[in-house]
Amino acid sequence: MKKVALTVAVLTLGLAACQPKAEDNNTVADNTADVAANTADVAANAADNALDAAGNAVENAGNAVDNASNAVANAADNTTNAH
């Protein structure tokens, strides 16, 4: 009978040790909320970076058009001055 009582006591203590603690659950919930907020920030930053890159691409395209226009004008001037 003592052996059964001891086994029950050990199992009870073991199960009690495995029970989740309220503080741990709150920490997990807080960490989950932090991860969600950080993920939203990362997504917002990625969107901002994509918009900046698109703006830069448009500006670069405009510069390329200006450069091509200048090259045509220079070629015309060179042709005129060659005679």
C-alpha positions, 0 to 999 in steps of 0.5 A: 500500500505504501508503494501505491501511495508513493507512486500516486504522490510522485505522479501527482507531483510530476503532473503538477510540474507539467501544468502551464503557469499563468505568467508563462501564458501571459509572456507567450501572449505578449511575445506573440503580440510583439511578433505580430507588431514587428511583422506589420512593421517589416511589411510596412517598411518593405512596401515603403522600400518598394515605392522608393525603388519604383520612384527611383526607377521612374527618375532613372528612366527620365534621366535616360531619356534626357541623356538620349536627347542630349546625345541626339542634340550633340550628334546633330551639332557635331554633324553641323560643325563637321562641314 
